[in-house]
């Protein structure tokens, strides 16, 4: 007990006597200090005293699918900072291949009696993935906010960037430069944001009086290597412009072109999505569609806090407008044909 008091007191920056008063339910402690002591107990892994266990901790789970894509650490920074301003402590849960599953993280968070959970990408964005752990959260009435896509059949509030607007911006940019053979690289077939992007690409092609042929669509996992492989197949079919569903995929497309001796943007133009860290430092600097991460992260925390406080939250999905950022990876298409296909052929 003495060791626990000392650790909690050090964590919070108060005396052991203050910690003791909180744990024993005695008066003379401000509500802010009381909550800080209880949060420290949760963070340090100590059980709350029996009389305090009915209360939810001032902890919020922040579940991310990965940290390799720079957009997720950026989002975590915004959400974590906003939670701290509300007196809440984020608990970062990052999935790794062969590591703790998303469902396992949810079990751990429930054991810690968290006040809520923010999911920034993950299984909820995959239509064919198991969603039982989300239903478990709904049944227990745990406040939840999703970032990127809603879950059909569950009324969790959701914050997303408008995928359709993003693709239209990228497509029109390439068309304005004179590209007619435009390919797209998106995620797996059951990935909801990728479905949205692909539907928008088809609509954009139709709006120009053409269609997006199946051979100009490639699917990939969200990694540079997978983007390189997908883009390589598109280059075989003669595309001169590539719209990618993430910045890592776009960097993979740039690498695919260079491995073939093709210049970017002289012979192939590439557009990414996210405008994650250092995309202005690549060679060439990447043209991409910027997600408003700051606004989206703050909105997610506001929606979560409204639920925690028992307030009403707006129904449906909040869509934020993206912004096309034109840099050095896009230019007019070449007049001569490319290796593996002819850029001068009419549109399919």
Buried (B, 14 or more C-beta within 10 A) or exposed (E): EEEBBEBBBEBBEBEBEBBBBBBEEEEEBEEEBBBBBBBBBBBEEEEBEEEBEEEBBBBBBBBBBBEEBBBBBBBBEBBBBBBEEBEBBBBBBBBEEEEEBBBEBBEEBBEBBBBBBBBBBBBBBBBEBEBEBBEBBBEEEBBBBBBBBBBEEBEBBBBBBBBBBBBBBBBBBBBEBBBBBBBBBBBBEEBBBBBBBBEBBBBBBEEBEBEBEEBBBBBBBBBBEBBBBBBBBBBBBBBBBBBBBBBBBBBBBBBBBBEBEBEBBEBBBBBBBBBBEEBEEBEBBBBBBBBBBBBBBBBBBBBBBBBBEEEEBEEEBBBBEBBBBEBBBBBBBBEEEBEBBEBBEEBB
